Amino acid sequence: MAIVLEAKHGQFAAEVADFFSAVHFKNGDRDRSDAWADVAERLRERENERLLD
């Protein structure tokens, strides 16, 4: 999912994943919220890796 978000939203991909995480959290779906938070974290890790190369 991280790759798909990067392809569609570029530098805003992590923020999009954070948005989905917040929506699911607000709707009481903790599992999906956590999954989207993990995607956002991975996107930020990928961005940091690219900056270090």
mmCIF file as Biopython writes it, N, C-alpha, C and O atoms, coordinates in Angstrom:
data_model
#
loop_
_atom_site.group_PDB
_atom_site.id
_atom_site.type_symbol
_atom_site.label_atom_id
_atom_site.label_alt_id
_atom_site.label_comp_id
_atom_site.label_asym_id
_atom_site.label_entity_id
_atom_site.label_seq_id
_atom_site.pdbx_PDB_ins_code
_atom_site.Cartn_x
_atom_site.Cartn_y
_atom_site.Cartn_z
_atom_site.occupancy
_atom_site.B_iso_or_equiv
_atom_site.auth_seq_id
_atom_site.auth_asym_id
_atom_site.pdbx_PDB_model_num
ATOM 1   N N  . MET A ? 1  ? 0.831   -1.192 0.000  1.0 0.0 1  A 1 
ATOM 2   C CA . MET A ? 1  ? 0.000   0.000  0.000  1.0 0.0 1  A 1 
ATOM 3   C C  . MET A ? 1  ? 0.874   1.254  0.000  1.0 0.0 1  A 1 
ATOM 4   O O  . MET A ? 1  ? 0.514   2.268  -0.598 1.0 0.0 1  A 1 
ATOM 5   N N  . ALA A ? 2  ? 2.008   1.180  0.664  1.0 0.0 2  A 1 
ATOM 6   C CA . ALA A ? 2  ? 2.898   2.341  0.704  1.0 0.0 2  A 1 
ATOM 7   C C  . ALA A ? 2  ? 3.325   2.756  -0.702 1.0 0.0 2  A 1 
ATOM 8   O O  . ALA A ? 2  ? 3.370   3.946  -1.017 1.0 0.0 2  A 1 
ATOM 9   N N  . ILE A ? 3  ? 3.633   1.788  -1.531 1.0 0.0 3  A 1 
ATOM 10  C CA . ILE A ? 3  ? 4.070   2.090  -2.897 1.0 0.0 3  A 1 
ATOM 11  C C  . ILE A ? 3  ? 2.936   2.716  -3.701 1.0 0.0 3  A 1 
ATOM 12  O O  . ILE A ? 3  ? 3.156   3.648  -4.474 1.0 0.0 3  A 1 
ATOM 13  N N  . VAL A ? 4  ? 1.727   2.203  -3.518 1.0 0.0 4  A 1 
ATOM 14  C CA . VAL A ? 4  ? 0.571   2.757  -4.230 1.0 0.0 4  A 1 
ATOM 15  C C  . VAL A ? 4  ? 0.340   4.210  -3.811 1.0 0.0 4  A 1 
ATOM 16  O O  . VAL A ? 4  ? 0.118   5.073  -4.661 1.0 0.0 4  A 1 
ATOM 17  N N  . LEU A ? 5  ? 0.392   4.480  -2.515 1.0 0.0 5  A 1 
ATOM 18  C CA . LEU A ? 5  ? 0.193   5.857  -2.049 1.0 0.0 5  A 1 
ATOM 19  C C  . LEU A ? 5  ? 1.288   6.785  -2.569 1.0 0.0 5  A 1 
ATOM 20  O O  . LEU A ? 5  ? 1.010   7.922  -2.951 1.0 0.0 5  A 1 
ATOM 21  N N  . GLU A ? 6  ? 2.524   6.308  -2.584 1.0 0.0 6  A 1 
ATOM 22  C CA . GLU A ? 6  ? 3.611   7.128  -3.122 1.0 0.0 6  A 1 
ATOM 23  C C  . GLU A ? 6  ? 3.381   7.442  -4.592 1.0 0.0 6  A 1 
ATOM 24  O O  . GLU A ? 6  ? 3.627   8.562  -5.040 1.0 0.0 6  A 1 
ATOM 25  N N  . ALA A ? 7  ? 2.913   6.460  -5.334 1.0 0.0 7  A 1 
ATOM 26  C CA . ALA A ? 7  ? 2.683   6.672  -6.763 1.0 0.0 7  A 1 
ATOM 27  C C  . ALA A ? 7  ? 1.563   7.678  -6.998 1.0 0.0 7  A 1 
ATOM 28  O O  . ALA A ? 7  ? 1.646   8.491  -7.918 1.0 0.0 7  A 1 
ATOM 29  N N  . LYS A ? 8  ? 0.529   7.632  -6.185 1.0 0.0 8  A 1 
ATOM 30  C CA . LYS A ? 8  ? -0.623  8.509  -6.395 1.0 0.0 8  A 1 
ATOM 31  C C  . LYS A ? 8  ? -0.483  9.877  -5.736 1.0 0.0 8  A 1 
ATOM 32  O O  . LYS A ? 8  ? -0.988  10.871 -6.258 1.0 0.0 8  A 1 
ATOM 33  N N  . HIS A ? 9  ? 0.202   9.935  -4.590 1.0 0.0 9  A 1 
ATOM 34  C CA . HIS A ? 9  ? 0.212   11.172 -3.806 1.0 0.0 9  A 1 
ATOM 35  C C  . HIS A ? 9  ? 1.603   11.745 -3.551 1.0 0.0 9  A 1 
ATOM 36  O O  . HIS A ? 9  ? 1.735   12.778 -2.895 1.0 0.0 9  A 1 
ATOM 37  N N  . GLY A ? 10 ? 2.623   11.097 -4.054 1.0 0.0 10 A 1 
ATOM 38  C CA . GLY A ? 10 ? 3.977   11.616 -3.945 1.0 0.0 10 A 1 
ATOM 39  C C  . GLY A ? 10 ? 4.386   11.959 -2.523 1.0 0.0 10 A 1 
ATOM 40  O O  . GLY A ? 10 ? 4.261   11.138 -1.615 1.0 0.0 10 A 1 
ATOM 41  N N  . GLN A ? 11 ? 4.869   13.163 -2.340 1.0 0.0 11 A 1 
ATOM 42  C CA . GLN A ? 11 ? 5.398   13.573 -1.035 1.0 0.0 11 A 1 
ATOM 43  C C  . GLN A ? 11 ? 4.328   13.669 0.046  1.0 0.0 11 A 1 
ATOM 44  O O  . GLN A ? 11 ? 4.655   13.797 1.226  1.0 0.0 11 A 1 
ATOM 45  N N  . PHE A ? 12 ? 3.069   13.608 -0.334 1.0 0.0 12 A 1 
ATOM 46  C CA . PHE A ? 12 ? 1.976   13.699 0.638  1.0 0.0 12 A 1 
ATOM 47  C C  . PHE A ? 12 ? 1.444   12.327 1.051  1.0 0.0 12 A 1 
ATOM 48  O O  . PHE A ? 12 ? 0.442   12.247 1.762  1.0 0.0 12 A 1 
ATOM 49  N N  . ALA A ? 13 ? 2.084   11.266 0.625  1.0 0.0 13 A 1 
ATOM 50  C CA . ALA A ? 13 ? 1.588   9.907  0.875  1.0 0.0 13 A 1 
ATOM 51  C C  . ALA A ? 13 ? 1.449   9.606  2.364  1.0 0.0 13 A 1 
ATOM 52  O O  . ALA A ? 13 ? 0.444   9.029  2.778  1.0 0.0 13 A 1 
ATOM 53  N N  . ALA A ? 14 ? 2.421   9.979  3.166  1.0 0.0 14 A 1 
ATOM 54  C CA . ALA A ? 14 ? 2.346   9.702  4.608  1.0 0.0 14 A 1 
ATOM 55  C C  . ALA A ? 14 ? 1.180   10.447 5.246  1.0 0.0 14 A 1 
ATOM 56  O O  . ALA A ? 14 ? 0.507   9.911  6.126  1.0 0.0 14 A 1 
ATOM 57  N N  . GLU A ? 15 ? 0.942   11.671 4.810  1.0 0.0 15 A 1 
ATOM 58  C CA . GLU A ? 15 ? -0.178  12.435 5.353  1.0 0.0 15 A 1 
ATOM 59  C C  . GLU A ? 15 ? -1.519  11.812 4.967  1.0 0.0 15 A 1 
ATOM 60  O O  . GLU A ? 15 ? -2.468  11.839 5.750  1.0 0.0 15 A 1 
ATOM 61  N N  . VAL A ? 16 ? -1.595  11.256 3.765  1.0 0.0 16 A 1 
ATOM 62  C CA . VAL A ? 16 ? -2.816  10.575 3.342  1.0 0.0 16 A 1 
ATOM 63  C C  . VAL A ? 16 ? -3.043  9.348  4.229  1.0 0.0 16 A 1 
ATOM 64  O O  . VAL A ? 16 ? -4.166  9.106  4.672  1.0 0.0 16 A 1 
ATOM 65  N N  . ALA A ? 17 ? -2.005  8.585  4.488  1.0 0.0 17 A 1 
ATOM 66  C CA . ALA A ? 17 ? -2.126  7.416  5.361  1.0 0.0 17 A 1 
ATOM 67  C C  . ALA A ? 17 ? -2.517  7.844  6.779  1.0 0.0 17 A 1 
ATOM 68  O O  . ALA A ? 17 ? -3.318  7.171  7.428  1.0 0.0 17 A 1 
ATOM 69  N N  . ASP A ? 18 ? -1.960  8.950  7.258  1.0 0.0 18 A 1 
ATOM 70  C CA . ASP A ? 18 ? -2.346  9.473  8.577  1.0 0.0 18 A 1 
ATOM 71  C C  . ASP A ? 18 ? -3.828  9.844  8.606  1.0 0.0 18 A 1 
ATOM 72  O O  . ASP A ? 18 ? -4.516  9.599  9.597  1.0 0.0 18 A 1 
ATOM 73  N N  . PHE A ? 19 ? -4.311  10.432 7.518  1.0 0.0 19 A 1 
ATOM 74  C CA . PHE A ? 19 ? -5.724  10.793 7.429  1.0 0.0 19 A 1 
ATOM 75  C C  . PHE A ? 19 ? -6.598  9.547  7.539  1.0 0.0 19 A 1 
ATOM 76  O O  . PHE A ? 19 ? -7.555  9.525  8.313  1.0 0.0 19 A 1 
ATOM 77  N N  . PHE A ? 20 ? -6.272  8.511  6.770  1.0 0.0 20 A 1 
ATOM 78  C CA . PHE A ? 20 ? -7.051  7.275  6.835  1.0 0.0 20 A 1 
ATOM 79  C C  . PHE A ? 20 ? -6.991  6.669  8.236  1.0 0.0 20 A 1 
ATOM 80  O O  . PHE A ? 20 ? -7.988  6.146  8.734  1.0 0.0 20 A 1 
ATOM 81  N N  . SER A ? 21 ? -5.839  6.739  8.856  1.0 0.0 21 A 1 
ATOM 82  C CA . SER A ? 21 ? -5.708  6.230  10.219 1.0 0.0 21 A 1 
ATOM 83  C C  . SER A ? 21 ? -6.631  6.975  11.175 1.0 0.0 21 A 1 
ATOM 84  O O  . SER A ? 21 ? -7.300  6.361  12.006 1.0 0.0 21 A 1 
ATOM 85  N N  . ALA A ? 22 ? -6.666  8.294  11.055 1.0 0.0 22 A 1 
ATOM 86  C CA . ALA A ? 22 ? -7.514  9.099  11.928 1.0 0.0 22 A 1 
ATOM 87  C C  . ALA A ? 22 ? -8.998  8.827  11.701 1.0 0.0 22 A 1 
ATOM 88  O O  . ALA A ? 22 ? -9.773  8.759  12.655 1.0 0.0 22 A 1 
ATOM 89  N N  . VAL A ? 23 ? -9.391  8.674  10.441 1.0 0.0 23 A 1 
ATOM 90  C CA . VAL A ? 23 ? -10.801 8.393  10.133 1.0 0.0 23 A 1 
ATOM 91  C C  . VAL A ? 23 ? -11.216 7.062  10.751 1.0 0.0 23 A 1 
ATOM 92  O O  . VAL A ? 23 ? -12.273 6.973  11.377 1.0 0.0 23 A 1 
ATOM 93  N N  . HIS A ? 24 ? -10.400 6.035  10.581 1.0 0.0 24 A 1 
ATOM 94  C CA . HIS A ? 24 ? -10.748 4.729  11.138 1.0 0.0 24 A 1 
ATOM 95  C C  . HIS A ? 24 ? -10.751 4.769  12.670 1.0 0.0 24 A 1 
ATOM 96  O O  . HIS A ? 24 ? -11.585 4.127  13.308 1.0 0.0 24 A 1 
ATOM 97  N N  . PHE A ? 25 ? -9.826  5.518  13.251 1.0 0.0 25 A 1 
ATOM 98  C CA . PHE A ? 25 ? -9.799  5.641  14.711 1.0 0.0 25 A 1 
ATOM 99  C C  . PHE A ? 25 ? -11.075 6.311  15.215 1.0 0.0 25 A 1 
ATOM 100 O O  . PHE A ? 25 ? -11.681 5.867  16.191 1.0 0.0 25 A 1 
ATOM 101 N N  . LYS A ? 26 ? -11.470 7.375  14.542 1.0 0.0 26 A 1 
ATOM 102 C CA . LYS A ? 26 ? -12.683 8.097  14.929 1.0 0.0 26 A 1 
ATOM 103 C C  . LYS A ? 26 ? -13.919 7.213  14.800 1.0 0.0 26 A 1 
ATOM 104 O O  . LYS A ? 26 ? -14.856 7.337  15.588 1.0 0.0 26 A 1 
ATOM 105 N N  . ASN A ? 27 ? -13.924 6.320  13.807 1.0 0.0 27 A 1 
ATOM 106 C CA . ASN A ? 27 ? -15.054 5.429  13.590 1.0 0.0 27 A 1 
ATOM 107 C C  . ASN A ? 27 ? -14.989 4.164  14.443 1.0 0.0 27 A 1 
ATOM 108 O O  . ASN A ? 27 ? -15.836 3.281  14.313 1.0 0.0 27 A 1 
ATOM 109 N N  . GLY A ? 28 ? -13.987 4.078  15.310 1.0 0.0 28 A 1 
ATOM 110 C CA . GLY A ? 28 ? -13.895 2.954  16.236 1.0 0.0 28 A 1 
ATOM 111 C C  . GLY A ? 28 ? -13.245 1.701  15.694 1.0 0.0 28 A 1 
ATOM 112 O O  . GLY A ? 28 ? -13.339 0.641  16.313 1.0 0.0 28 A 1 
ATOM 113 N N  . ASP A ? 29 ? -12.591 1.800  14.556 1.0 0.0 29 A 1 
ATOM 114 C CA . ASP A ? 29 ? -11.939 0.630  13.950 1.0 0.0 29 A 1 
ATOM 115 C C  . ASP A ? 29 ? -10.446 0.704  14.242 1.0 0.0 29 A 1 
ATOM 116 O O  . ASP A ? 29 ? -9.657  1.168  13.419 1.0 0.0 29 A 1 
ATOM 117 N N  . ARG A ? 30 ? -10.080 0.243  15.418 1.0 0.0 30 A 1 
ATOM 118 C CA . ARG A ? 30 ? -8.704  0.355  15.888 1.0 0.0 30 A 1 
ATOM 119 C C  . ARG A ? 30 ? -7.712  -0.425 15.020 1.0 0.0 30 A 1 
ATOM 120 O O  . ARG A ? 30 ? -6.600  0.039  14.769 1.0 0.0 30 A 1 
ATOM 121 N N  . ASP A ? 31 ? -8.120  -1.602 14.570 1.0 0.0 31 A 1 
ATOM 122 C CA . ASP A ? 31 ? -7.214  -2.431 13.760 1.0 0.0 31 A 1 
ATOM 123 C C  . ASP A ? 31 ? -6.834  -1.739 12.455 1.0 0.0 31 A 1 
ATOM 124 O O  . ASP A ? 31 ? -5.658  -1.701 12.092 1.0 0.0 31 A 1 
ATOM 125 N N  . ARG A ? 32 ? -7.818  -1.195 11.751 1.0 0.0 32 A 1 
ATOM 126 C CA . ARG A ? 32 ? -7.506  -0.495 10.497 1.0 0.0 32 A 1 
ATOM 127 C C  . ARG A ? 32 ? -6.729  0.789  10.769 1.0 0.0 32 A 1 
ATOM 128 O O  . ARG A ? 32 ? -5.832  1.152  10.008 1.0 0.0 32 A 1 
ATOM 129 N N  . SER A ? 33 ? -7.073  1.469  11.846 1.0 0.0 33 A 1 
ATOM 130 C CA . SER A ? 33 ? -6.340  2.674  12.207 1.0 0.0 33 A 1 
ATOM 131 C C  . SER A ? 33 ? -4.860  2.351  12.430 1.0 0.0 33 A 1 
ATOM 132 O O  . SER A ? 33 ? -3.981  3.054  11.931 1.0 0.0 33 A 1 
ATOM 133 N N  . ASP A ? 34 ? -4.599  1.293  13.175 1.0 0.0 34 A 1 
ATOM 134 C CA . ASP A ? 34 ? -3.212  0.882  13.424 1.0 0.0 34 A 1 
ATOM 135 C C  . ASP A ? 34 ? -2.505  0.482  12.129 1.0 0.0 34 A 1 
ATOM 136 O O  . ASP A ? 34 ? -1.325  0.778  11.942 1.0 0.0 34 A 1 
ATOM 137 N N  . ALA A ? 35 ? -3.231  -0.190 11.242 1.0 0.0 35 A 1 
ATOM 138 C CA . ALA A ? 35 ? -2.631  -0.607 9.967  1.0 0.0 35 A 1 
ATOM 139 C C  . ALA A ? 35 ? -2.223  0.611  9.142  1.0 0.0 35 A 1 
ATOM 140 O O  . ALA A ? 35 ? -1.129  0.642  8.580  1.0 0.0 35 A 1 
ATOM 141 N N  . TRP A ? 36 ? -3.098  1.612  9.067  1.0 0.0 36 A 1 
ATOM 142 C CA . TRP A ? 36 ? -2.770  2.816  8.308  1.0 0.0 36 A 1 
ATOM 143 C C  . TRP A ? 36 ? -1.642  3.600  8.980  1.0 0.0 36 A 1 
ATOM 144 O O  . TRP A ? 36 ? -0.818  4.205  8.294  1.0 0.0 36 A 1 
ATOM 145 N N  . ALA A ? 37 ? -1.597  3.594  10.305 1.0 0.0 37 A 1 
ATOM 146 C CA . ALA A ? 37 ? -0.494  4.253  11.009 1.0 0.0 37 A 1 
ATOM 147 C C  . ALA A ? 37 ? 0.829   3.571  10.679 1.0 0.0 37 A 1 
ATOM 148 O O  . ALA A ? 37 ? 1.855   4.235  10.525 1.0 0.0 37 A 1 
ATOM 149 N N  . ASP A ? 38 ? 0.802   2.243  10.570 1.0 0.0 38 A 1 
ATOM 150 C CA . ASP A ? 38 ? 2.005   1.504  10.173 1.0 0.0 38 A 1 
ATOM 151 C C  . ASP A ? 38 ? 2.436   1.872  8.757  1.0 0.0 38 A 1 
ATOM 152 O O  . ASP A ? 38 ? 3.629   2.008  8.484  1.0 0.0 38 A 1 
ATOM 153 N N  . VAL A ? 39 ? 1.477   2.030  7.866  1.0 0.0 39 A 1 
ATOM 154 C CA . VAL A ? 39 ? 1.791   2.436  6.489  1.0 0.0 39 A 1 
ATOM 155 C C  . VAL A ? 39 ? 2.438   3.823  6.497  1.0 0.0 39 A 1 
ATOM 156 O O  . VAL A ? 39 ? 3.434   4.044  5.809  1.0 0.0 39 A 1 
ATOM 157 N N  . ALA A ? 40 ? 1.884   4.746  7.259  1.0 0.0 40 A 1 
ATOM 158 C CA . ALA A ? 40 ? 2.452   6.103  7.342  1.0 0.0 40 A 1 
ATOM 159 C C  . ALA A ? 40 ? 3.880   6.055  7.870  1.0 0.0 40 A 1 
ATOM 160 O O  . ALA A ? 40 ? 4.759   6.754  7.365  1.0 0.0 40 A 1 
ATOM 161 N N  . GLU A ? 41 ? 4.109   5.231  8.884  1.0 0.0 41 A 1 
ATOM 162 C CA . GLU A ? 41 ? 5.447   5.102  9.447  1.0 0.0 41 A 1 
ATOM 163 C C  . GLU A ? 41 ? 6.418   4.549  8.405  1.0 0.0 41 A 1 
ATOM 164 O O  . GLU A ? 41 ? 7.539   5.041  8.271  1.0 0.0 41 A 1 
ATOM 165 N N  . ARG A ? 42 ? 5.987   3.538  7.677  1.0 0.0 42 A 1 
ATOM 166 C CA . ARG A ? 42 ? 6.851   2.954  6.638  1.0 0.0 42 A 1 
ATOM 167 C C  . ARG A ? 42 ? 7.156   3.971  5.534  1.0 0.0 42 A 1 
ATOM 168 O O  . ARG A ? 42 ? 8.276   4.025  5.026  1.0 0.0 42 A 1 
ATOM 169 N N  . LEU A ? 43 ? 6.163   4.767  5.171  1.0 0.0 43 A 1 
ATOM 170 C CA . LEU A ? 43 ? 6.394   5.791  4.155  1.0 0.0 43 A 1 
ATOM 171 C C  . LEU A ? 43 ? 7.446   6.788  4.617  1.0 0.0 43 A 1 
ATOM 172 O O  . LEU A ? 43 ? 8.309   7.191  3.837  1.0 0.0 43 A 1 
ATOM 173 N N  . ARG A ? 44 ? 7.377   7.182  5.869  1.0 0.0 44 A 1 
ATOM 174 C CA . ARG A ? 44 ? 8.380   8.126  6.391  1.0 0.0 44 A 1 
ATOM 175 C C  . ARG A ? 44 ? 9.762   7.489  6.448  1.0 0.0 44 A 1 
ATOM 176 O O  . ARG A ? 44 ? 10.766  8.155  6.198  1.0 0.0 44 A 1 
ATOM 177 N N  . GLU A ? 45 ? 9.816   6.187  6.781  1.0 0.0 45 A 1 
ATOM 178 C CA . GLU A ? 45 ? 11.098  5.483  6.774  1.0 0.0 45 A 1 
ATOM 179 C C  . GLU A ? 45 ? 11.684  5.441  5.364  1.0 0.0 45 A 1 
ATOM 180 O O  . GLU A ? 45 ? 12.879  5.666  5.176  1.0 0.0 45 A 1 
ATOM 181 N N  . ARG A ? 46 ? 10.831  5.152  4.368  1.0 0.0 46 A 1 
ATOM 182 C CA . ARG A ? 46 ? 11.295  5.105  2.982  1.0 0.0 46 A 1 
ATOM 183 C C  . ARG A ? 46 ? 11.820  6.471  2.536  1.0 0.0 46 A 1 
ATOM 184 O O  . ARG A ? 46 ? 12.833  6.559  1.842  1.0 0.0 46 A 1 
ATOM 185 N N  . GLU A ? 47 ? 11.125  7.527  2.938  1.0 0.0 47 A 1 
ATOM 186 C CA . GLU A ? 47 ? 11.562  8.875  2.571  1.0 0.0 47 A 1 
ATOM 187 C C  . GLU A ? 47 ? 12.917  9.195  3.197  1.0 0.0 47 A 1 
ATOM 188 O O  . GLU A ? 47 ? 13.796  9.752  2.539  1.0 0.0 47 A 1 
ATOM 189 N N  . ASN A ? 48 ? 13.078  8.839  4.469  1.0 0.0 48 A 1 
ATOM 190 C CA . ASN A ? 48 ? 14.364  9.070  5.139  1.0 0.0 48 A 1 
ATOM 191 C C  . ASN A ? 48 ? 15.490  8.275  4.481  1.0 0.0 48 A 1 
ATOM 192 O O  . ASN A ? 48 ? 16.602  8.781  4.334  1.0 0.0 48 A 1 
ATOM 193 N N  . GLU A ? 49 ? 15.206  7.039  4.088  1.0 0.0 49 A 1 
ATOM 194 C CA . GLU A ? 49 ? 16.205  6.229  3.400  1.0 0.0 49 A 1 
ATOM 195 C C  . GLU A ? 49 ? 16.629  6.875  2.086  1.0 0.0 49 A 1 
ATOM 196 O O  . GLU A ? 49 ? 17.811  6.882  1.742  1.0 0.0 49 A 1 
ATOM 197 N N  . ARG A ? 50 ? 15.663  7.414  1.358  1.0 0.0 50 A 1 
ATOM 198 C CA . ARG A ? 50 ? 15.992  8.087  0.083  1.0 0.0 50 A 1 
ATOM 199 C C  . ARG A ? 50 ? 16.841  9.324  0.324  1.0 0.0 50 A 1 
ATOM 200 O O  . ARG A ? 50 ? 17.739  9.624  -0.463 1.0 0.0 50 A 1 
ATOM 201 N N  . LEU A ? 51 ? 16.568  10.033 1.389  1.0 0.0 51 A 1 
ATOM 202 C CA . LEU A ? 51 ? 17.333  11.253 1.666  1.0 0.0 51 A 1 
ATOM 203 C C  . LEU A ? 51 ? 18.769  10.938 2.078  1.0 0.0 51 A 1 
ATOM 204 O O  . LEU A ? 51 ? 19.674  11.738 1.842  1.0 0.0 51 A 1 
ATOM 205 N N  . LEU A ? 52 ? 18.976  9.782  2.690  1.0 0.0 52 A 1 
ATOM 206 C CA . LEU A ? 52 ? 20.313  9.418  3.132  1.0 0.0 52 A 1 
ATOM 207 C C  . LEU A ? 52 ? 21.164  8.847  2.015  1.0 0.0 52 A 1 
ATOM 208 O O  . LEU A ? 52 ? 22.391  8.821  2.122  1.0 0.0 52 A 1 
ATOM 209 N N  . ASP A ? 53 ? 20.535  8.393  0.951  1.0 0.0 53 A 1 
ATOM 210 C CA . ASP A ? 53 ? 21.305  7.824  -0.180 1.0 0.0 53 A 1 
ATOM 211 C C  . ASP A ? 53 ? 21.912  8.885  -1.041 1.0 0.0 53 A 1 
ATOM 212 O O  . ASP A ? 53 ? 22.584  8.573  -2.023 1.0 0.0 53 A 1 
#
